[in-house]
């Protein structure tokens, strides 16, 4: 904005309030600054804008004419501010997110319709992938990642934890001796989630120390749904998200085993690019994910 435009706004409030002091208070400026800006505006147009006396100020004919135009400028400025506030406070537009398949299958898929109904002005584009995508190059707004080491060059907000449970079906355990220690897993058929290749060991937290134990993978798949169904059908032992097997364990379709040797919980982060102002659509999705994890803790 040219300096004269800001001076016209100051002039408008002085004329409207008929006081340099009141205008300064309204605009949060000093009285000296307000007086100086009006004086510079008068010098620029080469006409006095006010008749000044010790008790009052009155607009000159030139001031009255300019006041009408200044009022339009102030109105337009207020309209622009209102529009900006509306954009900032309204969750709308295209929102691109990425999340790993197992997290999407078990948490996002059952809940995403609630988010879409609450924010009908948001168009959601989901990239279901376990790969670490470049947020800037791929134009991704939020990446959900399960990791102990979030990136340092991005904002990483912790949403909750991803806790797995070692479990098997009663049918499998009827035919095979239940393992009492992670080292016994090598003697069993294990069903694994294929992050990269075929996993050969599972880490556990034992007495505050991370220890890995070799396993024999009978099935490696990158779908948590296939993994769950295979476990329910008695194909072997799997480590599955607690929230995915909660009901099956409750219904005794699955049994939690090795309960004294829980797998290491993995933090869940929402990762996004640093910005001075976070768009409301991103705030809305972050709150949505946060509520999902809060509900998991309650359950």
Order of alpha helices (4+ residues) and beta strands (2+ residues): alpha-alpha-alpha-beta-beta-alpha-beta-alpha-beta-beta-beta-beta-alpha-beta-beta-beta-beta-alpha-beta-alpha-beta-beta-alpha
